[in-house]
Amino acid sequence: MKIDILTCLFSPEAVTSARTSTDLAEELARKGHQVRVIAPYPNRPGGKVFAGYKRMPWMHDKAFQKFQVLRVFSLTSSESGLISRFMENISFGISGALAVLFLPKADVLYGNTWPIFAQGLLALVCRLRGIPLVVTVQDIYPESLSIQSRIQGKQSRLFRLLRWIDQKVKQSSAAVVVISERFRDIYIQDRRVPAEKIHVIPNWIDEGQVELEPRSNHVRRSHDIPEGAFLVVYAGNIGAASGLDAAIRAFQNLHAEQDIYLLVAGSGSKLHEWRNLAQAIRNPRVLFHTPWLESETSGVLAAASLFILPTYGNQALVSVPSKLITYMLAERPVLCCAAEGSELAEMVRDSSCGWVVPAGDAEAITRHIRELSRMHPGDLRTRGINGRNFALQHMTRSALLPRMVAIIENTA
C-alpha cells in the first residue's frame, strides 16, 4: 500500500508531534507499506533550520533509509506572533499541497499539519485527486486563537470564516483523529462531523525515553540546588499558551521559603519576557535551564520533586499539553493549573497523579506549593506512581500506535 504522511513536524525535531509522526512512518514501513513523508526542514523548537540542512525548494532527506522523506520549503517562526506563524502555516501549506498534487498518487494520506489554512489546502488537493485523508487535530482552532486574544470572539467575521473552513476540512476528511473526548464532542456537536469518522487517540511517547533513575544527573548541582530542596519543575515550550507567568508570580510570595525552588527548562517565544519577570520578583530561587538538550531530558525530569503544568486562561478547553504524558512517566506528582471541565483537569484527577488549581491563579499556586513542600515524601511518591501507571496503560507508543496504524490501513 502507498501511504503519504504530510507532517509539519518530523524527526530530528524532538517535540511530541514530530516523534509520533516518525513512529508512524517507521511502523507503517515495518509492516511493508511504501511510505513517503512530506515535511518542512527541521527547525523546532527554536525556529532555526538545523545544522546540516540547507533550505531549498525541495530535497530528499538521505538520513532515512526505510522510507522516503521529502523536505519542502517553508518559512520558519522563531516567535509566537500571529503574522510569523501565519506565514509559516501558509508557506508549508502551499509547498505541501503542491507536492501532493504532483507526486505519484498515494492510496491514503495522513495529515498532521498546521490548522485551518495548511489543512484546508491539503484537504482541497486530496479531494481533487481522490485521496482519502486522515487528519489529526492537536488543538481546536479558531477557538484557541480567540482564547489567546489573537483574534476577536465568536461573533466576528474572521472567527466565523475560520470555523467554517475548519468544519469543511473535517467533514471532507475520510477520518478525523482527535486527542481527547472533549475534542470529539466539539466536532460532533459544533462542527457536525459524523461520529463514525472521529477517532480518539491521545498523543503518546515511547516509555523508554524517560529514565526514572538516570546514571548521571548533574541538574541540581549545575544550578546549586541542594539535594534536599523541594524543586518545582516546568519542562516544555515557553510560549504564550503555557501560562507560565502565573507560576513565576507565585514564587513572589515564596521568598521566605529557602528550600523551595522553581526550575524552568526549555525555550520559546516568551523566554526573554518571563526571564525578566523572574528578575522583577527578585526570588533568586527561580532558575532557567535553557537550552534544554534532548540528552538532558531524563536528568531534568528526575531532578523534580513536583511538576507544574500551567495553562493560559481557558486554553485547556481547546488543547491538551502533551508534556503531561512525560511528567506522568517520570513518576513525579503534578500541580495542574487549568480551567474546570477541561480534559487536562479531568485527566489529572482521574489518574490521581496530582492536584488541580484554576489557571492563572498565582495565589492558589503559591498556597499549594507551600503545602505540598511539607507533605510526606511517601504521599508525593504515591501520586507519582499513580501517574506513571496511568500513562503506561493509556498514553504510550505500545498502547496507541497500533490503533493509529489500523485507522490508516482501514481508511485506505
GUMINU-899941 format. One record per residue (C-alpha): residue number from 1; residue in one letter; x, y, z. Coordinates in steps of 0.1 Angstrom, whole numbers. Example, Ala and Ser with C-alpha at 12.3 -4.5 7.8 and 13.67 -1.06 7.14 Angstrom:
BEGIN
LODREN     i   aa      xx      yy      zz
LODREN     1    a     123     -45      78
LODREN     2    s     137     -11      71
This chain:
BEGIN
LODREN     i   aa      xx      yy      zz
LODREN     1    m       0       0       0
LODREN     2    k      13      35      -9
LODREN     3    i       9      58      22
LODREN     4    d      18      95      23
LODREN     5    i      25     113      56
LODREN     6    l      23     150      54
LODREN     7    t      35     165      87
LODREN     8    c      46     199      98
LODREN     9    l      69     184     124
LODREN    10    f      92     154     119
LODREN    11    s     125     138     132
LODREN    12    p     151     150     141
LODREN    13    e     128     176     158
LODREN    14    a     123     164     194
LODREN    15    v      88     178     200
LODREN    16    t      60     152     207
LODREN    17    s      41     157     174
LODREN    18    a      74     151     154
LODREN    19    r      80     119     174
LODREN    20    t      45     105     168
LODREN    21    s      47     111     130
LODREN    22    t      82      95     130
LODREN    23    d      69      65     150
LODREN    24    l      40      62     125
LODREN    25    a      63      62      94
LODREN    26    e      86      36     109
LODREN    27    e      58      13     119
LODREN    28    l      40      15      86
LODREN    29    a      73       8      68
LODREN    30    r      80     -21      91
LODREN    31    k      46     -36      81
LODREN    32    g      57     -35      44
LODREN    33    h      39      -4      32
LODREN    34    q      55      21       8
LODREN    35    v      58      52      29
LODREN    36    r      66      87      17
LODREN    37    v      69     116      42
LODREN    38    i      65     153      32
LODREN    39    a      78     177      58
LODREN    40    p      95     211      62
LODREN    41    y     132     215      70
LODREN    42    p     136     207     108
LODREN    43    n     136     239     129
LODREN    44    r     116     234     161
LODREN    45    p     115     245     188
LODREN    46    g     139     274     181
LODREN    47    g     126     283     146
LODREN    48    k     161     280     130
LODREN    49    v     168     253     104
LODREN    50    f     190     226     119
LODREN    51    a     227     223     111
LODREN    52    g     233     200      81
LODREN    53    y     202     212      63
LODREN    54    k     202     239      36
LODREN    55    r     167     253      29
LODREN    56    m     159     248      -8
LODREN    57    p     126     244     -27
LODREN    58    w     127     207     -20
LODREN    59    m     152     179     -13
LODREN    60    h     153     142      -5
LODREN    61    d     165     136      31
LODREN    62    k     191     109      29
LODREN    63    a     191     104      67
LODREN    64    f     162      79      64
LODREN    65    q     166      45      48
LODREN    66    k     134      26      54
LODREN    67    f     111      52      39
LODREN    68    q     113      83      17
LODREN    69    v     114     118      32
LODREN    70    l     109     148      10
LODREN    71    r     117     182      26
LODREN    72    v      98     211      11
LODREN    73    f     102     249      15
LODREN    74    s      86     266      45
LODREN    75    l      92     298      63
LODREN    76    t     101     294     100
LODREN    77    s      88     312     131
LODREN    78    s     111     319     160
LODREN    79    e      83     336     179
LODREN    80    s      46     330     185
LODREN    81    g      35     362     167
LODREN    82    l       3     359     146
LODREN    83    i      20     371     114
LODREN    84    s      51     349     116
LODREN    85    r      30     318     125
LODREN    86    f       6     326      96
LODREN    87    m      35     328      71
LODREN    88    e      49     295      84
LODREN    89    n      14     280      81
LODREN    90    i       6     292      46
LODREN    91    s      41     286      31
LODREN    92    f      42     250      42
LODREN    93    g       5     246      33
LODREN    94    i      13     257      -3
LODREN    95    s      45     236      -6
LODREN    96    g      29     205       9
LODREN    97    a      -2     208     -12
LODREN    98    l      19     212     -44
LODREN    99    a      39     181     -35
LODREN   100    v       7     160     -30
LODREN   101    l      -7     174     -62
LODREN   102    f      22     165     -85
LODREN   103    l      38     134     -69
LODREN   104    p      25      99     -77
LODREN   105    k      -8      93     -61
LODREN   106    a      -9      76     -27
LODREN   107    d     -37      52     -15
LODREN   108    v     -42      72      16
LODREN   109    l     -27     103      32
LODREN   110    y     -22     110      69
LODREN   111    g     -21     148      76
LODREN   112    n      -5     162     107
LODREN   113    t      -2     199      96
LODREN   114    w      -9     234     108
LODREN   115    p     -46     241     114
LODREN   116    i     -71     257      91
LODREN   117    f     -50     271      62
LODREN   118    a     -25     243      57
LODREN   119    q     -51     218      65
LODREN   120    g     -76     234      41
LODREN   121    l     -51     234      12
LODREN   122    l     -43     197      19
LODREN   123    a     -80     187      21
LODREN   124    l     -86     205     -12
LODREN   125    v     -58     187     -31
LODREN   126    c     -68     153     -16
LODREN   127    r    -104     159     -28
LODREN   128    l     -92     169     -63
LODREN   129    r     -71     138     -66
LODREN   130    g     -94     114     -48
LODREN   131    i     -70     106     -20
LODREN   132    p     -86      95      13
LODREN   133    l     -74     119      40
LODREN   134    v     -68     110      77
LODREN   135    v     -64     143      95
LODREN   136    t     -52     147     131
LODREN   137    v     -63     175     155
LODREN   138    q     -39     187     182
LODREN   139    d     -58     219     191
LODREN   140    i     -92     234     183
LODREN   141    y     -90     264     160
LODREN   142    p    -101     292     158
LODREN   143    e    -112     288     194
LODREN   144    s     -76     286     206
LODREN   145    l     -67     319     188
LODREN   146    s     -97     336     204
LODREN   147    i     -88     325     239
LODREN   148    q     -53     339     234
LODREN   149    s     -69     372     222
LODREN   150    r     -52     369     188
LODREN   151    i     -85     373     170
LODREN   152    q    -119     385     182
LODREN   153    g    -146     362     195
LODREN   154    k    -173     340     180
LODREN   155    q    -193     369     166
LODREN   156    s    -165     383     145
LODREN   157    r    -164     376     107
LODREN   158    l    -129     362     109
LODREN   159    f    -138     337     136
LODREN   160    r    -168     325     117
LODREN   161    l    -148     322      85
LODREN   162    l    -120     302     101
LODREN   163    r    -146     280     119
LODREN   164    w    -163     273      86
LODREN   165    i    -131     263      69
LODREN   166    d    -122     240      98
LODREN   167    q    -157     225      96
LODREN   168    k    -154     218      59
LODREN   169    v    -119     203      62
LODREN   170    k    -131     178      88
LODREN   171    q    -164     170      71
LODREN   172    s    -145     162      38
LODREN   173    s    -119     140      55
LODREN   174    a    -122     103      55
LODREN   175    a    -112     101      92
LODREN   176    v    -105     126     119
LODREN   177    v     -82     117     148
LODREN   178    v     -86     138     179
LODREN   179    i     -66     137     211
LODREN   180    s     -95     139     237
LODREN   181    e    -131     131     242
LODREN   182    r    -139     168     246
LODREN   183    f    -125     174     211
LODREN   184    r    -147     146     198
LODREN   185    d    -178     162     213
LODREN   186    i    -169     196     198
LODREN   187    y    -166     182     163
LODREN   188    i    -198     162     165
LODREN   189    q    -219     188     181
LODREN   190    d    -205     221     169
LODREN   191    r    -189     211     135
LODREN   192    r    -215     185     126
LODREN   193    v    -189     159     117
LODREN   194    p    -204     124     115
LODREN   195    a    -194     105     147
LODREN   196    e    -183      74     128
LODREN   197    k    -155      95     112
LODREN   198    i    -140     106     146
LODREN   199    h    -114      85     165
LODREN   200    v    -100      95     199
LODREN   201    i     -62      87     202
LODREN   202    p     -42     108     226
LODREN   203    n      -6     118     219
LODREN   204    w      19      92     230
LODREN   205    i      56      89     238
LODREN   206    d      79      59     240
LODREN   207    e      81      49     276
LODREN   208    g     118      41     271
LODREN   209    q     125      78     266
LODREN   210    v     122      86     303
LODREN   211    e     147      70     327
LODREN   212    l     134      71     363
LODREN   213    e     170      70     377
LODREN   214    p     194      82     351
LODREN   215    r     230      71     357
LODREN   216    s     244     107     357
LODREN   217    n     223     136     369
LODREN   218    h     240     169     375
LODREN   219    v     210     191     370
LODREN   220    r     206     202     407
LODREN   221    r     243     205     411
LODREN   222    s     247     227     380
LODREN   223    h     222     252     394
LODREN   224    d     234     250     430
LODREN   225    i     201     234     441
LODREN   226    p     205     214     474
LODREN   227    e     196     177     471
LODREN   228    g     171     181     499
LODREN   229    a     154     211     485
LODREN   230    f     118     210     472
LODREN   231    l     122     215     434
LODREN   232    v      92     225     413
LODREN   233    v     100     219     376
LODREN   234    y      84     232     344
LODREN   235    a      98     214     314
LODREN   236    g      85     223     279
LODREN   237    n      78     251     255
LODREN   238    i      80     286     270
LODREN   239    g      52     301     249
LODREN   240    a      21     322     253
LODREN   241    a      -3     293     257
LODREN   242    s      17     278     286
LODREN   243    g       6     305     312
LODREN   244    l      40     301     329
LODREN   245    d      39     337     341
LODREN   246    a      14     327     368
LODREN   247    a      38     301     382
LODREN   248    i      66     326     382
LODREN   249    r      45     352     400
LODREN   250    a      35     325     426
LODREN   251    f      72     325     437
LODREN   252    q      70     362     446
LODREN   253    n      53     351     478
LODREN   254    l      78     323     485
LODREN   255    h     108     344     493
LODREN   256    a     109     332     529
LODREN   257    e     109     295     519
LODREN   258    q     146     290     514
LODREN   259    d     142     253     504
LODREN   260    i     116     258     476
LODREN   261    y     130     263     441
LODREN   262    l     115     266     406
LODREN   263    l     134     254     376
LODREN   264    v     121     263     341
LODREN   265    a     136     240     314
LODREN   266    g     130     248     278
LODREN   267    s     129     276     253
LODREN   268    g     103     295     233
LODREN   269    s      89     329     223
LODREN   270    k      82     341     259
LODREN   271    l     116     331     273
LODREN   272    h     130     366     274
LODREN   273    e      99     382     288
LODREN   274    w      95     357     316
LODREN   275    r     131     358     325
LODREN   276    n     126     395     330
LODREN   277    l      95     387     351
LODREN   278    a     116     363     373
LODREN   279    q     142     391     378
LODREN   280    a     114     415     387
LODREN   281    i     100     394     415
LODREN   282    r     136     391     429
LODREN   283    n     134     355     441
LODREN   284    p     169     340     434
LODREN   285    r     154     305     435
LODREN   286    v     136     309     402
LODREN   287    l     160     294     377
LODREN   288    f     161     287     340
LODREN   289    h     177     258     322
LODREN   290    t     180     268     286
LODREN   291    p     187     255     261
LODREN   292    w     173     222     273
LODREN   293    l     191     194     253
LODREN   294    e     173     162     244
LODREN   295    s     201     143     261
LODREN   296    e     192     160     294
LODREN   297    t     156     151     294
LODREN   298    s     157     123     320
LODREN   299    g     181     143     342
LODREN   300    v     158     173     343
LODREN   301    l     127     152     350
LODREN   302    a     144     131     376
LODREN   303    a     155     162     395
LODREN   304    a     119     173     402
LODREN   305    s     101     170     435
LODREN   306    l      69     183     417
LODREN   307    f      60     192     382
LODREN   308    i      39     223     375
LODREN   309    l      17     224     344
LODREN   310    p       2     259     340
LODREN   311    t     -21     269     311
LODREN   312    y     -33     302     299
LODREN   313    g     -69     312     306
LODREN   314    n     -93     287     290
LODREN   315    q     -66     273     267
LODREN   316    a     -70     238     283
LODREN   317    l    -106     237     269
LODREN   318    v     -92     236     234
LODREN   319    s     -58     218     238
LODREN   320    v     -42     191     259
LODREN   321    p      -5     197     266
LODREN   322    s      15     166     257
LODREN   323    k      40     174     283
LODREN   324    l      16     158     309
LODREN   325    i      25     124     294
LODREN   326    t      62     130     300
LODREN   327    y      55     142     336
LODREN   328    m      35     111     344
LODREN   329    l      61      87     330
LODREN   330    a      87     104     351
LODREN   331    e      68      92     382
LODREN   332    r      65     126     399
LODREN   333    p      33     143     411
LODREN   334    v      18     172     390
LODREN   335    l       3     205     400
LODREN   336    c     -20     214     371
LODREN   337    c     -34     249     365
LODREN   338    a     -63     245     342
LODREN   339    a     -99     255     335
LODREN   340    e    -126     234     352
LODREN   341    g    -142     210     329
LODREN   342    s    -111     207     307
LODREN   343    e     -98     173     296
LODREN   344    l     -65     182     312
LODREN   345    a     -80     187     347
LODREN   346    e    -101     156     344
LODREN   347    m     -71     135     334
LODREN   348    v     -51     147     364
LODREN   349    r     -80     138     387
LODREN   350    d     -89     105     371
LODREN   351    s     -53      93     373
LODREN   352    s     -48     106     409
LODREN   353    c     -14     119     398
LODREN   354    g     -17     154     413
LODREN   355    w     -38     184     421
LODREN   356    v     -57     210     400
LODREN   357    v     -60     247     407
LODREN   358    p     -76     274     385
LODREN   359    a     -55     286     355
LODREN   360    g     -37     319     362
LODREN   361    d     -43     319     400
LODREN   362    a      -9     327     413
LODREN   363    e     -21     328     450
LODREN   364    a     -36     293     447
LODREN   365    i      -3     281     431
LODREN   366    t      17     296     460
LODREN   367    r      -6     280     486
LODREN   368    h      -4     246     471
LODREN   369    i      33     246     466
LODREN   370    r      38     256     502
LODREN   371    e      15     228     514
LODREN   372    l      30     202     491
LODREN   373    s      65     210     501
LODREN   374    r      56     199     536
LODREN   375    m      38     168     525
LODREN   376    h      53     134     535
LODREN   377    p      75     122     506
LODREN   378    g      57      89     506
LODREN   379    d      24     106     498
LODREN   380    l      40     125     469
LODREN   381    r      56      94     456
LODREN   382    t      22      76     456
LODREN   383    r       8     103     433
LODREN   384    g      38      99     410
LODREN   385    i      34      62     408
LODREN   386    n      -3      66     400
LODREN   387    g       5      89     371
LODREN   388    r      31      65     356
LODREN   389    n       8      36     359
LODREN   390    f     -20      56     341
LODREN   391    a       4      67     314
LODREN   392    l      17      32     308
LODREN   393    q     -18      19     303
LODREN   394    h     -33      47     282
LODREN   395    m      -7      70     267
LODREN   396    t      24      51     254
LODREN   397    r      36      42     219
LODREN   398    s      29       5     225
LODREN   399    a      -7      12     236
LODREN   400    l     -17      37     209
LODREN   401    l       5      33     178
LODREN   402    p     -12       1     166
LODREN   403    r     -46      18     168
LODREN   404    m     -34      47     146
LODREN   405    v     -19      23     121
LODREN   406    a     -52       4     119
LODREN   407    i     -72      36     112
LODREN   408    i     -49      45      83
LODREN   409    e     -50      10      68
LODREN   410    n     -88       7      72
LODREN   411    t     -93      41      56
LODREN   412    a     -72      31      26
